[in-house]
Amino acid sequence: MVQLNKAAVGTGQRIYDLLRAQIADGTLPAGACAPSTRALAADLGVSRTTVTAAYEQLAAEGFLVTSAGRVARVAAPPVPRAPPGPARAERIAPALSAYGQRVSGLPMPALHQPKKGDVNFLYGAVSARDFPSLIWKRAYQAELLRQPDSLYYVAPEGDASLRRALQAYLGRARGLVCESERIVVVNGTQQALDLCARVLLDPGDTFAFEDPGYLIARHCFEASGGVPLPVPVDEHGLDTRLLPADGRARLAYVTPSHQFPLGGVLPVRRRLELLDWAQRHDAWIIEDDYDGEFRYGQRPIDALQSIDSNGRVIYIGTFSKALSPHLRLGYMILPHDLVPVFRRAKRLSDRHSAVIEQRVLAALIESGAYERHVRRVRREYERRRAALLDAIAHLLPRSARVTGTAAGLHVTLWLPFLDSNDEAALVAAAHAKGVGVYPVSPLYAAPAGAGRHRPAGLILGYASVPVDEIRRGIQILAGVIGRSGA
């Protein structure tokens, strides 16, 4: 008979735990009869149903063997594990696919976790206080109160209401004219890039990208086996004269409305040259419009896709900067020929993006609330940008210069009196003083070397920093720069 303490047993869970423990320690050996449910229930003063439920759970997990009309028995133990062999000097690496090996070898930038009280000029971050919490909550509650007939998967390309709303909004805000059928809703820019890499590149294919440029995009294409071909940028963006003339590049990744990270805006002549290059070489252009809604002093620049007459541009947009990166909502506008395959690839990837959030966003766009929000935060971001430029002008050495100020949510600060090799020490010293700044050098394809001198550069995001904190952060940075020998 199993010995159980009546006072310790009050639920079926405890009966289960104690029986399993006695099986594990050999008190109930393999093949031994377990007490009958009736007898154990009477002995413990609990209902037979409670005991039966515990036995059924143990049987389902393979600890007991039961059958109708027979006493339950303890199951045979599993095959014992082989004793561990002698310690190895080296660990055996796990077996990975070629994709896994490529991903494992890619250096990934750390996710920054600022300390409370820090002034963090983190690019890509927006302020939680700017999120339209009240209107989002109302629209979300309204969507929850709608009772659908059933809950099932939706089309992989996204909810029809959001795609229709986007079609109208993008025509107004970005000069884009397209059918809603060409829009695919994705989980942020990153999923769009991943789909492009897997659908458009084979291992060994060459892709052109801006140098310096968005590191995670480059890594995404490299993880799929693409061979990077860096194309230098200048103050206007991608230098289209340096695109490969031999047709080896399958695609080009560009940020024409606000080049990341240097901030140039690609002029129309270069845009036309880029489109002509893609047409001549049967290549795709991936246009990442990551913060195109935020241009100061004039209307946002029309997207490259708006002048593409040959269906070579894949346009990627996001709500991460206007609302929040936490939403993980973005979208693609695809050439007609690519729509079917991208829909299939999206379905294989994750079925579809979150539906309730799509419908809430559609309601905000249709009501005009989203555009009012964008106008409001654009004014606020313009105030923060002005505060940052003023602080740099008054607190940093006069030779410091800033690029990328016309649009977006970050600027690049160049310190010509320091070398790019000084960036790491400068960044570490600033972080130690509670100011988050980020070096530009890791975004170049190759480090500066002999004959390729670059000044030290820092990327300063300002969207998440309150105006009164911006000056304090630059004042601390000025002290750090002074101690660096400026």
C-alpha positions in Angstrom: 0.0 0.0 0.0 1.3 3.5 -0.9 2.0 5.4 2.3 0.5 8.9 2.1 0.1 11.5 4.8 -3.6 12.3 5.0 -3.0 15.8 6.3 -0.7 16.5 3.3 -3.1 15.4 0.7 -6.0 17.7 0.0 -6.2 17.7 -3.8 -5.8 15.5 -6.8 -2.6 17.4 -7.7 -1.0 16.4 -4.5 -2.0 12.7 -5.0 -0.5 13.0 -8.5 2.7 14.5 -7.2 3.2 12.0 -4.4 2.6 9.0 -6.6 4.9 10.3 -9.2 7.6 10.9 -6.6 7.3 7.3 -5.3 7.5 5.9 -8.8 10.6 8.0 -9.4 12.4 7.0 -6.2 11.6 3.3 -6.6 9.1 3.0 -3.7 6.7 1.8 -6.4 9.0 -0.2 -8.7 8.3 -1.0 -12.3 5.5 -3.6 -12.6 4.2 -3.0 -9.1 0.5 -2.7 -8.6 -0.8 0.7 -7.7 -3.5 0.8 -5.0 -7.0 0.7 -6.3 -8.7 4.0 -6.8 -11.5 3.0 -4.4 -9.2 1.9 -1.7 -6.9 4.9 -1.9 -9.9 7.3 -1.9 -11.3 5.6 1.2 -7.9 5.7 2.9 -7.4 9.4 2.2 -10.9 10.5 2.7 -11.3 12.0 -0.7 -13.6 11.3 -3.6 -12.8 8.5 -5.9 -13.2 10.9 -8.8 -10.3 12.9 -7.5 -8.1 9.9 -7.3 -9.2 8.6 -10.7 -8.3 11.9 -12.3 -4.7 11.7 -10.8 -4.4 8.1 -12.1 -5.6 9.1 -15.6 -3.0 11.9 -15.7 -0.2 9.5 -14.7 -1.4 7.0 -17.3 -1.5 9.7 -20.0 2.1 10.6 -19.2 3.3 7.0 -19.3 3.9 6.4 -15.5 1.0 4.0 -15.1 -0.5 1.3 -17.3 -4.3 1.0 -16.9 -7.0 -1.0 -18.6 -10.7 -1.7 -17.8 -11.2 -4.2 -15.0 -7.5 -4.5 -14.2 -5.4 -3.1 -11.4 -3.2 -0.2 -12.5 0.5 -1.1 -12.6 3.7 1.0 -12.7 5.0 1.2 -16.2 8.4 -0.1 -17.2 11.1 2.6 -16.8 12.4 4.3 -19.9 15.7 3.1 -21.4 18.4 4.3 -19.0 20.6 7.0 -20.4 24.2 6.1 -21.1 26.6 7.3 -18.5 28.4 10.4 -19.4 31.7 9.9 -21.2 34.9 11.5 -20.3 34.9 15.3 -20.5 35.8 16.7 -23.9 38.2 19.5 -24.4 36.0 21.0 -27.1 32.2 21.2 -27.4 30.7 19.7 -30.5 28.9 22.4 -32.5 25.3 21.8 -33.1 24.4 20.7 -36.7 23.1 23.7 -38.5 21.7 24.3 -42.0 23.7 26.5 -44.3 21.3 29.3 -43.4 21.8 28.7 -39.7 25.6 28.8 -40.2 25.4 32.1 -42.0 23.1 33.6 -39.3 25.4 32.2 -36.6 28.4 34.0 -38.2 26.8 37.4 -38.5 27.7 40.0 -35.9 24.4 41.4 -34.4 24.3 44.8 -32.8 23.3 44.7 -29.1 19.9 45.7 -28.0 20.4 48.8 -25.9 18.9 48.8 -22.4 19.4 52.4 -21.1 19.5 53.0 -17.3 16.9 55.2 -15.7 18.0 58.8 -15.8 20.2 58.4 -18.9 19.8 60.8 -21.8 19.6 58.3 -24.6 19.9 59.5 -28.2 18.9 56.1 -29.5 17.9 56.2 -33.2 14.8 54.2 -34.1 13.2 54.9 -30.7 10.1 57.1 -30.2 8.6 58.4 -27.0 5.9 56.4 -25.2 4.3 59.7 -24.3 3.7 60.5 -27.9 1.7 57.3 -28.5 -2.1 58.2 -29.1 -3.2 56.0 -26.2 -6.7 57.4 -25.7 -7.8 57.2 -29.4 -6.1 53.8 -29.8 -7.9 52.5 -26.7 -11.3 53.7 -27.9 -10.8 52.2 -31.4 -9.5 48.9 -29.9 -12.5 48.6 -27.5 -14.8 49.3 -30.4 -13.2 46.5 -32.4 -13.4 44.1 -29.5 -17.1 44.8 -29.1 -17.8 43.7 -32.7 -18.7 40.1 -32.6 -17.6 38.2 -35.7 -19.4 35.1 -36.7 -16.3 33.0 -36.1 -12.6 33.4 -35.4 -10.4 32.1 -38.2 -7.3 33.0 -40.2 -7.5 35.9 -42.6 -5.9 36.4 -45.9 -2.0 36.4 -45.7 -1.8 39.8 -47.4 -3.7 41.4 -44.5 -7.1 42.6 -43.5 -9.0 44.2 -46.4 -10.0 47.3 -44.4 -6.4 48.3 -43.6 -5.3 47.7 -47.2 -8.1 50.0 -48.5 -7.3 52.6 -45.9 -3.6 52.5 -46.8 -4.3 52.8 -50.5 -6.1 56.1 -49.9 -3.7 57.4 -47.2 -0.5 56.7 -49.2 -2.0 58.5 -52.2 -2.5 61.6 -50.1 0.7 61.5 -48.0 3.3 59.9 -50.2 2.1 60.4 -53.8 1.6 56.6 -54.2 -1.1 55.4 -56.6 -1.7 51.7 -56.3 -4.5 49.1 -56.0 -5.1 47.7 -52.6 -4.5 44.2 -54.0 -0.8 45.1 -54.4 -0.5 45.8 -50.6 0.8 43.1 -48.3 0.7 43.9 -44.5 3.7 42.6 -42.7 5.2 42.4 -39.2 7.3 45.5 -39.6 10.0 46.4 -42.0 12.2 43.5 -40.9 9.7 40.8 -42.1 9.4 42.7 -45.4 13.1 42.5 -45.9 13.2 38.8 -44.9 10.5 38.0 -47.5 12.4 40.0 -50.1 15.6 38.1 -49.4 14.0 34.7 -49.5 11.9 35.3 -52.5 14.3 37.3 -54.7 17.8 36.0 -53.8 19.5 32.6 -54.3 22.7 31.8 -52.5 25.5 33.4 -54.4 23.4 36.2 -55.9 24.8 39.7 -55.6 22.8 42.6 -54.0 23.7 46.3 -54.0 23.3 48.3 -50.9 24.1 51.8 -49.6 27.5 52.2 -47.9 27.1 53.2 -45.1 23.6 51.8 -44.7 21.1 49.9 -42.6 23.1 47.0 -41.0 20.2 44.7 -40.3 19.0 44.9 -43.9 22.4 43.9 -45.1 22.6 41.0 -42.7 19.1 39.8 -43.7 20.2 39.5 -47.4 23.6 38.0 -46.4 21.8 35.4 -44.2 19.9 34.2 -47.3 23.3 33.7 -49.1 23.4 37.0 -50.9 26.8 38.5 -51.8 27.0 42.2 -50.7 28.1 44.8 -53.2 28.5 48.2 -51.3 27.8 51.3 -53.3 29.1 54.6 -51.7 26.7 57.4 -50.7 27.4 61.1 -50.6 25.4 64.0 -49.3 22.6 63.3 -51.8 22.3 59.6 -51.1 23.3 56.6 -53.3 25.8 57.5 -56.0 24.1 55.8 -59.0 27.1 56.3 -61.2 28.8 53.5 -59.2 26.1 50.9 -59.6 27.5 47.7 -61.3 27.2 47.9 -65.1 27.6 44.1 -65.6 24.1 43.0 -64.5 25.3 40.8 -61.7 23.2 42.5 -59.0 19.8 41.0 -58.6 18.5 43.8 -56.4 19.4 47.2 -54.8 18.4 48.2 -51.4 17.9 52.0 -51.0 16.5 54.6 -48.6 16.0 57.5 -51.0 13.7 59.8 -49.0 16.1 60.0 -46.0 19.3 58.0 -46.5 20.1 55.9 -43.5 22.2 57.0 -41.7 23.7 60.1 -43.4 20.3 61.7 -44.3 20.7 62.6 -47.9 17.6 62.9 -50.1 18.1 61.2 -53.5 17.5 63.9 -56.3 15.2 63.1 -59.2 18.0 62.7 -61.7 19.6 59.9 -59.6 16.1 58.4 -59.0 15.6 58.1 -62.8 19.1 56.7 -63.2 18.4 54.1 -60.6 15.1 53.1 -62.2 16.8 52.9 -65.6 19.6 50.7 -64.2 17.0 48.3 -62.7 15.1 48.1 -66.0 18.2 47.5 -68.1 19.5 44.7 -65.8 16.2 43.2 -64.8 16.9 44.0 -61.2 14.6 44.8 -58.3 14.8 48.0 -56.2 13.7 47.7 -52.5 12.7 51.2 -51.3 12.7 51.4 -47.5 10.7 54.5 -46.6 11.3 54.1 -42.9 10.6 57.7 -41.8 9.4 59.4 -45.0 6.4 61.0 -43.2 8.7 63.3 -41.2 10.1 66.1 -43.3 10.4 69.6 -41.9 9.6 72.9 -43.6 8.0 71.3 -46.6 5.8 68.4 -47.7 7.3 64.9 -47.6 9.3 63.9 -50.7 7.2 61.6 -53.1 8.3 58.0 -53.0 10.6 56.5 -55.6 7.8 54.0 -56.3 5.5 56.9 -57.5 7.6 57.4 -60.6 8.3 53.7 -61.3 6.6 53.0 -64.7 8.2 49.6 -65.2 7.2 47.7 -62.0 10.7 47.4 -60.6 10.2 49.0 -57.1 9.2 47.1 -54.0 8.0 49.8 -51.5 8.3 49.2 -47.8 6.6 51.4 -45.2 6.2 51.1 -41.5 4.2 52.4 -38.5 7.1 52.0 -36.1 8.1 55.7 -36.3 4.7 57.3 -36.4 3.2 55.0 -33.7 5.4 52.5 -32.0 7.9 49.7 -32.9 6.0 47.5 -30.5 3.1 47.2 -32.9 5.2 45.4 -35.4 3.0 46.6 -38.3 4.3 47.5 -41.7 3.4 47.1 -45.4 4.7 46.4 -48.8 3.5 47.7 -52.2 4.5 45.1 -54.8 4.8 45.1 -58.5 1.9 43.1 -60.0 4.0 40.2 -61.0 5.3 39.7 -57.4 2.0 39.8 -55.6 1.1 36.1 -55.8 4.4 34.7 -54.7 4.8 37.2 -51.8 1.3 36.3 -50.6 2.3 32.7 -50.5 5.6 33.4 -48.8 3.8 35.5 -46.1 1.3 32.7 -45.5 4.1 30.2 -45.1 6.0 32.5 -42.8 3.3 33.3 -40.2 -0.2 33.0 -41.8 -0.9 36.7 -41.4 -0.2 39.7 -39.1 -2.3 40.4 -36.0 -5.8 41.1 -37.2 -7.3 43.3 -34.4 -4.4 45.7 -34.6 -4.9 46.0 -38.3 -8.6 46.8 -38.0 -7.9 49.3 -35.2 -5.3 51.1 -37.4 -7.7 51.0 -40.4 -10.4 52.7 -38.3 -7.9 55.4 -37.2 -6.8 56.1 -40.8 -10.4 56.2 -42.1 -11.5 58.6 -39.4 -8.6 61.0 -40.0 -7.2 60.4 -36.4 -4.0 58.9 -37.7 -3.1 61.8 -39.9 -3.9 64.3 -37.1 -1.6 62.3 -34.9 1.2 62.4 -37.5 0.9 66.1 -37.9 1.0 66.5 -34.1 4.1 64.4 -33.6 5.8 66.0 -36.6 5.5 69.4 -34.9 6.8 67.9 -31.7 9.7 66.2 -33.4 10.5 69.4 -35.2 10.8 71.1 -31.7 13.2 68.4 -30.5 15.3 68.6 -33.7 15.6 72.4 -33.3 16.6 71.9 -29.6 19.3 69.4 -30.7 20.7 71.6 -33.4 20.8 74.6 -31.1 22.6 72.7 -28.4 25.1 71.3 -30.8 25.8 74.8 -32.2 26.2 76.4 -28.8 27.9 73.6 -26.8 30.1 71.6 -29.2 33.3 72.7 -30.9 32.6 75.0 -33.9 34.1 72.5 -36.4 31.5 69.9 -35.5 29.0 69.5 -38.3 25.6 67.8 -38.7 24.0 66.1 -41.7 20.5 64.7 -42.3 18.6 67.5 -40.6 15.9 68.0 -43.3 13.9 64.9 -42.4 13.6 61.9 -40.2 14.1 61.3 -36.5 17.9 61.3 -36.3 20.9 63.3 -37.4 24.6 62.4 -37.9 27.1 64.4 -35.9 30.6 64.5 -37.5 33.6 65.4 -35.3 36.5 66.1 -37.8 39.0 66.7 -35.0 38.7 63.0 -34.0 39.3 59.9 -36.1 36.8 57.1 -36.7 39.0 54.9 -34.6 38.2 57.1 -31.6 34.5 56.4 -31.8 34.4 53.4 -29.6 36.2 55.1 -26.7 34.1 58.2 -27.2 30.8 56.2 -27.1 32.0 54.3 -24.0 32.9 57.4 -22.2 29.6 59.1 -23.0 27.7 56.0 -21.9 29.6 56.0 -18.6 28.4 59.5 -18.0 24.8 58.5 -18.7 24.5 59.7 -22.3 23.6 57.2 -25.1 25.3 58.0 -28.4 26.0 55.6 -31.3 28.9 55.3 -33.7 28.5 55.5 -37.4 31.5 53.3 -38.4 29.8 49.9 -37.9 27.4 50.9 -40.6 30.1 51.0 -43.2 30.9 47.8 -45.2 34.6 48.1 -44.3 36.6 49.9 -41.6 38.5 53.0 -42.5 42.1 52.1 -43.3 45.2 53.4 -45.1 44.1 56.0 -47.6 40.5 55.9 -46.4 40.4 58.3 -43.4 37.0 59.1 -42.0 36.3 61.5 -39.1 34.5 60.2 -36.0 30.7 60.2 -36.5 27.8 59.7 -34.1 24.2 59.0 -34.8 21.9 61.0 -32.6 18.2 60.1 -32.5 16.0 62.7 -30.9 12.4 61.4 -31.2 12.4 59.9 -27.7 14.3 62.6 -25.8 12.3 65.4 -24.1 13.4 68.9 -25.2 14.7 69.8 -21.7 16.8 66.7 -21.6 18.4 67.3 -25.1 20.5 70.2 -23.9 21.6 68.4 -20.8 22.7 65.4 -22.9 24.7 67.5 -25.4 26.3 69.4 -22.5 27.6 66.1 -21.0 28.7 65.0 -24.4 30.6 68.3 -24.8 32.6 67.5 -21.7 33.4 64.0 -22.8 34.6 65.3 -26.2 36.7 67.9 -24.4 38.4 65.2 -22.4 39.0 63.3 -25.7 41.4 66.0 -26.8 39.1 68.1 -29.0 
